[in-house]
Amino acid sequence: VRILARLNELYPRHLPVVHHYADALLLTGEPLMAMTVIDSLLNEGREEPGLLHLRARAADQAGQRAVSQETMAEYYFYLGQYGESLHQLELALQAPDLTPFVEERIRSKRDIVRTWIR
């Protein structure tokens, strides 16, 4: 993990480095740090399906069920699987850890996905 952390310092937001570093962080039980590393790319608008899937795993490992399913919905949406995306958003709305802020964000995304299904 230390080598990958150093590579991430040298090559910040470089997709292969971020992906392997985040994966290593998950394997060592650091899901929140993995999410932070992944978000450094996603917040720039780099919607990479592999990163979305990895972020969903990290959120699940961190106990953030609603965020995990929301991210899986983004993953499926990116792949053009709108029905599965909608299903993940519906599951996210039933998650026990759903906060009002996350609920509003998920409802907004659900409305967008519904327009793609019609």
Disulfide bonds with the S-S distance in Angstrom:
none
